[in-house]
Amino acid sequence: MAVANPDITPNPDTLHRRGLMFVLSSPSGAGKTTVAHKLLREDGAIAMSVSVTTRAMRPGEVDGRDYIFTDRTVFEAMVENGEFLEWAEVFGNFYGTPKAQIKAGLKAGQDFLFDIDWQGTQQLYQRMEVDVVRVFLLPPSIAELERRLSSRGTDSVDTIAGRMARARSEISHWDGYDYVVVNDDIDACFEKVRGILQSERMRRARQTGLVDFVRDLMR
């Protein structure tokens, strides 16, 4: 009987897989940005999706790293040419997700993290469906959400009131997501989100290298 050479046995954990689009949404103050930054620091296999925007570059930002900065004319031409997976106008500025870069990355096995609202999430899902994993973070209570916003000390009372009104609107779309996590403790919330990401990576449909691997096992 022939004995398989252990040096050439493929490792199931290194089989090729298709990447995924991991969407994190939440109302302002519910912890989305903190969880996203922590995920990017601790998971080298996921990268932030870089949006195209017409807003002005802020101090410390780098073109191509934080955003791809352009003007309104170019952005509108890209919309006409169907170059975005999703796009929206927010406070007078346009933001969009470039289609070609994301599709090429997914095929190569790259995971992308998206920090977008429910409207952008809907657009992504309508176009990419099975590639999209939608996670919504909820605050433990409205009172706690308002406390978090107030504790920042950067917004006026009127601004906070506006953010709270927007938060209620965003929360109403919670049922348009695959997973909903209540953020009553940031570390516990992060572990749940990371667990979702790890599980979704192992979905059979994404394990494109499994077919050949299993065929070899059955020979």
N, C-alpha and C positions, 0 to 999 in steps of 0.2 A: 504494500500500500504506500502510495506517495504521501509524503508529509509536507504540508505547506510551510514555506519559508516565512517565519515570523517577521523578518526584516522587510517583506514586501506586502504584509497584510495591511489593508487600508484601515485607518482609524475612523469610525463613524462620526466622531466629533469634528473631523477636518474635511468631511465630504462637502462638495460644493452645494451651496443652497442659493436660492434667490433672496435678495434683500427685501426689506420691508419698510414701510413708511409709518413711523410711530408718531401718532398725533397726541399731544398733550394740550388740553384746553381747560380753562377754569375762569371764573370771575376774578377780577383784580383783587389781590390780597389772599387768595386761597392757596398759594404756594407753588404755582406752576413754574415760575422762573427758578425758584430755589431747587426744585426737584430736577428740572431740566439741566441746570448747571452741574448738579451733583452726578447726574447720569452721564454727562459728557466727560466729567473728570474720571469716573470710575469704570467706564466701559469703553475700551478703545475700539470696539467694533461698530460704534454708532457715531455719526457725524451730523452736525447741525445743517439743516437745509438752508442754503443761502438764497435769500429772496432778492429780486430786482425791485428797486424803489426809486421814486422820484423825489423823495424828501432830501433835504440838505444833509451832508455828512457832518456828524458831530465830532467834537474834539476827542481824539484817541481812537476813532474808528478807522478801519482799513478797508479800502475798496476791494471787493472780492472775498474778504474774510467775514466781515460783519454783514455787509449787504453788497449787492452790485448796484452802484449808483448810476442813474441815467436821467435824462430829461423827459418831460411829458410827451414830446413828439415821438421820440424813439419808443417809449413805452406803448403808446397807442398803436404804433406800427407793429409792435410785437403782438399785441392783442389781435390785430387784424390778421396777422399771419398764423394765428393759433399756436403761439410759442409758449403759452402758459398752461399749466395744469389747473391752476386757480389764480384768481386775482381779485383785488377789491380796492376800493377807495376808502381810506381811513383818515379822518380829520384833514381832508383836502389833499392828501398824498396817495399815490398809487403804490401797491405792493403786489408782487406776483411770484409764483414758483415756476422757474424755467423747466420746461418739459424735457428737453433733450438730455440735460445733465442728470436728472433724476432717473430717467428710463435706462440710460447707460449704466449708472451706478447700481441700480437694482439687478440688472442682468449679471453684473460682475460680483454680486453678493454683498454690496454695501447697504447698510441700514441707515436710514435718515430720520432725524428727529425734527418734528414740526411743532412750533409754538404758534398756533393760529386759533382763531375763534370758530364758532360753530358754522358760520357761513362758508369759510374757507374749507372746513372739514367736509361739509356737504359736497362742495365742488370736487375735492380730491376723491371722495368715495364714489361719486358718480362716474368719474373717469378711470379710476384705477381699482376700485372694489377690493378684490382679494389681497392686494398688496398693502392695503391700509388697515392699521390697527388703531382704533379710536378710544382714548382714555380721557375721562372727565374727572377733575378733582373738585370736590365740594368742601366748603367750610363746615365745621361742626355745628354752627348756628349763624344766623344773620347778625346777631349781636356781636359775636366773636369776629366776624368779618369786618364789621364797622370799627371795632376796637383796633384791629390790625391796621386798617387804613388810616385811622386817626393817629396811631402811635408812630407812624412814619414821620409826622411833623413837617411834611413837605407840601401838603395840599390845604386849600382853604375849606371852610365849612361847605360852601356851595359846590366846590369840586368834589368833595367827598359825597355829598348828596347825589350828585350826578353819577358818580361811580357806583353808588349803591343801587340806583335805579337801573343802571346798565347791568349790574350783577344779577338782579332779579330776572331781567330779561334773558340773560345768558343761562341762568340756572334752569329756566323753563324748557331748555332744549336738552336736558340731561339724557332723555330717552333716545337720543340720536347717536349714542355712543355704545361701543361694545363692552366697555368696563367703566364702572363708576367707583371712585375711591374717596372716602371721607378723610380729610386731612385734619385729624385732631392731634396728631403728633408727627412732626416732619420726618423723623427717622423711620418710624413705622410705615408712614405713607410711602417713603422712598423705597423701602424693601418690597412693598406690595407692587409698586410700579415696575421695579426691576424684575420681580418674579413674573409679571405679565409679559415683559419683553422676552425673557428667557424662554418661557413656554411657547410664545408665538413663533420664535425662531425654529422650534422643533416640529412645527406642523408638517405633516407628511407632504402636503402640496408644495411646501417651500424647499424640501430636501431633494433638489433636483439630481443630486449624485446618488440617491438611494437605489434607483432602478438598476444601474450597473452593479452596484455593491451587492444587492440582494441576488441578482443573477449569478454573480460569482460564488455566493454562498451556496447556491442550489446546484451547482455543477458537480 
